[in-house]
Amino acid sequence: MLGLKLLTDPRWANVAESNLEEILTDHAWCEQKAASNAISLITQNCEYEDLVHELTAIAIEEMEHFQMVIDIIKERGYTLGRERKDDYVGRLMKFSKKDGSRNQAFIDRLLFAAMIEARSCERFRVLSKNLQDEKLAKFYHELMVSEANHYTTFLNFARKYTEGTDVDKRWQEWLTFEGELIQSYGTKEQIHG
């Protein structure tokens, strides 16, 4: 369904589980950044009423996920660490086209968001299937479903609002780039690391 070129090695879940405080902190900040991204898209594209409505719901849901992760951190006696730089997301951002028309930049920003949601969904699946901690495994299964919905929302808006960009062709370029990029990741206690 996601079309990702390279799936995460299930052993990554062992890396994540070896330092739950770190993976949960990283995850919390990923949710906050996802909410901020949705708000930014709304701010820059408020003329699209359906997009404003849907992305407002996504921003709220992402902040609810942030709160859920914070609650898990607190419940387990961990501390929320400082926000981390997400190198994976930074490299995806550099792949985004910014030198074309306003519409091209908008479409690529939607595809950028879809890509992050797709990989997050895939990583949550790995956690849900491979964590020994049953409570966390169930939590990540529920979030996996949510991320899949966000992925399709962003991709569908890109298809709906394109003005001359072959969205499916550009999406394949994103998938190819991400497939090469992700080969450098999967060894750290980070959602995208």
Secondary structure as the mmCIF struct_conf table of DSSP 4:
data_model
#
loop_
_struct_conf.conf_type_id
_struct_conf.id
_struct_conf.beg_label_comp_id
_struct_conf.beg_label_asym_id
_struct_conf.beg_label_seq_id
_struct_conf.end_label_comp_id
_struct_conf.end_label_asym_id
_struct_conf.end_label_seq_id
BEND BEND1 LYS A 5 LEU A 6
HELX_LH_PP_P HELX_LH_PP_P1 LEU A 7 ASP A 9
TURN_TY1_P TURN_TY1_P1 PRO A 10 ARG A 11
HELX_RH_AL_P HELX_RH_AL_P1 TRP A 12 GLU A 17
TURN_TY1_P TURN_TY1_P2 SER A 18 ASN A 19
HELX_RH_AL_P HELX_RH_AL_P2 LEU A 20 GLN A 44
TURN_TY1_P TURN_TY1_P3 ASN A 45 GLU A 47
HELX_RH_AL_P HELX_RH_AL_P3 GLU A 49 GLU A 75
TURN_TY1_P TURN_TY1_P4 ARG A 76 GLY A 77
HELX_RH_AL_P HELX_RH_AL_P4 ASP A 87 PHE A 95
BEND BEND2 SER A 96 SER A 96
BEND BEND3 ASP A 99 GLY A 100
HELX_RH_AL_P HELX_RH_AL_P5 ARG A 102 ASN A 130
BEND BEND4 GLN A 132 GLN A 132
HELX_RH_AL_P HELX_RH_AL_P6 GLU A 134 TYR A 161
BEND BEND5 GLU A 163 GLY A 164
HELX_RH_AL_P HELX_RH_AL_P7 VAL A 167 LEU A 181
HELX_RH_3T_P HELX_RH_3T_P1 ILE A 182 SER A 184
BEND BEND6 GLY A 186 ILE A 191
#
